[in-house]
Amino acid sequence: MTRLFACLTMSLVALAAAWPAEGFELPPRESFDATVQRPLFFPSRRAGPPPDSAPTEATPPASAPMDGARLIGVAVDRQGRAVAVLRAGAGTERRVVVGDTIQGWVIEAIGRSGLGLTLAGQRVSVPVLGLLPKTPE
């Protein structure tokens, strides 16, 4: 065990010596406030407060075109709340939840394997990494 510790220590020292010191600055101390208040590996750790409901710059408005959109991921928590992330061909991303509308399609369900969409009585399933259907004309 002592040899393993010595070998690991020597490796870390060598890595630190090879790491470029110039050009690196720690982020401001304030950016670690959430980590200090809710330490990562404590059993009592709980989710932080919900984010503001105001859209961010990264989230385009609901009317933004999502041509060639692809479902790039879904997240479902233990309470069944779900969110899906779509990426358009232009690289813009949008988070959606059940009830949102995208290109005329209403998101009826979000599951671990994909989305369930409806439009005028037509139902479509979109798997993760699948393309969203075009709006029928």
C-alpha distance (Angstrom), angle and dihedral (degrees) to the residues before:
residue distance angle dihedral
M1 . . .
T2 3.80 . .
R3 3.81 91.0 .
L4 3.77 91.1 51.4
F5 3.81 91.1 50.6
A6 3.81 91.5 47.9
C7 3.80 92.0 48.2
L8 3.80 91.6 48.3
T9 3.80 91.7 48.0
M10 3.80 92.1 50.1
S11 3.78 90.6 49.2
L12 3.78 92.0 51.5
V13 3.81 91.6 48.0
A14 3.81 90.6 50.7
L15 3.80 91.0 47.8
A16 3.80 91.7 49.7
A17 3.80 90.8 49.5
A18 3.80 91.4 51.5
W19 3.81 94.0 46.9
P20 3.80 111.8 100.2
A21 3.80 108.9 -114.7
E22 3.78 96.0 -168.0
G23 3.76 119.7 85.6
F24 3.81 94.3 22.1
E25 3.77 120.9 114.7
L26 3.75 128.5 170.0
P27 3.80 115.7 -117.4
P28 3.81 115.8 -105.1
R29 3.79 114.2 -73.9
E30 3.82 90.7 -117.7
S31 3.80 90.6 65.5
F32 3.83 88.7 69.3
D33 3.82 95.6 55.7
A34 3.82 94.7 105.0
T35 3.80 91.2 48.7
V36 3.78 91.7 51.7
Q37 3.80 93.4 45.3
R38 3.82 93.7 46.2
P39 3.83 108.9 27.1
L40 3.78 112.1 -151.3
F41 3.80 100.9 -126.2
F42 3.82 101.5 38.3
P43 3.83 115.0 115.9
S44 3.80 89.3 -136.1
R45 3.82 92.4 58.7
R46 3.80 112.1 129.4
A47 3.76 134.1 179.9
G48 3.76 116.8 -79.5
P49 3.77 124.2 -115.6
P50 3.81 115.1 -63.9
P51 3.79 114.8 -91.9
D52 3.77 119.6 -105.3
S53 3.77 112.5 -83.0
A54 3.80 91.4 -130.2
P55 3.82 111.6 111.5
T56 3.77 116.5 -109.4
E57 3.79 126.0 -135.5
A58 3.81 89.9 -102.7
T59 3.82 90.9 59.3
P60 3.80 111.0 73.9
P61 3.79 117.6 -145.4
A62 3.79 117.9 -90.8
S63 3.81 90.4 -103.1
A64 3.81 94.2 56.2
P65 3.80 112.4 116.6
M66 3.79 114.3 -106.5
D67 3.81 99.2 -170.7
G68 3.79 112.0 173.7
A69 3.81 90.9 9.3
R70 3.78 117.6 178.5
L71 3.80 127.9 -161.8
I72 3.79 101.9 -121.0
G73 3.78 99.9 174.7
V74 3.77 150.3 -14.2
A75 3.78 133.3 -152.3
V76 3.79 124.7 -161.6
D77 3.80 121.8 -179.4
R78 3.80 128.6 -153.7
Q79 3.79 91.8 -93.3
G80 3.80 90.3 57.4
R81 3.80 96.3 -108.4
A82 3.77 109.2 145.6
V83 3.79 140.2 -171.3
A84 3.79 130.7 -175.9
V85 3.78 128.8 -156.8
L86 3.80 119.9 -143.6
R87 3.79 126.3 -169.5
A88 3.79 121.1 -159.1
G89 3.78 124.0 -144.7
A90 3.81 88.5 -102.9
G91 3.81 90.1 59.4
T92 3.80 97.5 -107.0
E93 3.79 115.1 138.1
R94 3.77 130.7 -149.6
R95 3.79 132.2 -172.7
V96 3.79 115.4 -142.4
V97 3.80 136.8 -174.8
V98 3.78 134.4 -165.6
G99 3.80 109.5 -63.7
D100 3.81 96.0 30.3
T101 3.80 119.2 122.9
I102 3.78 124.4 -134.5
Q103 3.80 121.1 -177.9
G104 3.81 89.7 -20.4
W105 3.82 94.0 -51.8
V106 3.81 116.9 118.2
I107 3.79 115.7 -140.8
E108 3.81 103.9 -126.9
A109 3.81 99.4 169.7
I110 3.78 141.0 10.8
G111 3.78 118.4 -163.0
R112 3.77 136.8 165.3
S113 3.79 90.8 -92.3
G114 3.81 99.8 44.9
L115 3.80 149.3 -69.1
G116 3.78 135.0 -47.3
L117 3.82 113.2 -145.8
T118 3.80 133.2 -174.9
L119 3.77 133.3 -166.9
A120 3.81 124.3 172.1
G121 3.81 92.0 -20.6
Q122 3.80 93.7 -47.4
R123 3.82 115.0 122.7
V124 3.80 124.3 -155.5
S125 3.81 132.6 178.5
V126 3.79 119.4 -147.5
P127 3.82 117.2 -163.9
V128 3.81 122.5 -146.5
L129 3.83 107.9 -77.7
G130 3.81 89.5 18.8
L131 3.80 124.5 127.4
L132 3.78 119.7 -109.0
P133 3.81 113.7 -115.9
K134 3.76 119.5 -104.1
T135 3.77 118.0 -109.9
P136 3.82 108.8 -94.8
E137 3.77 113.2 -119.6
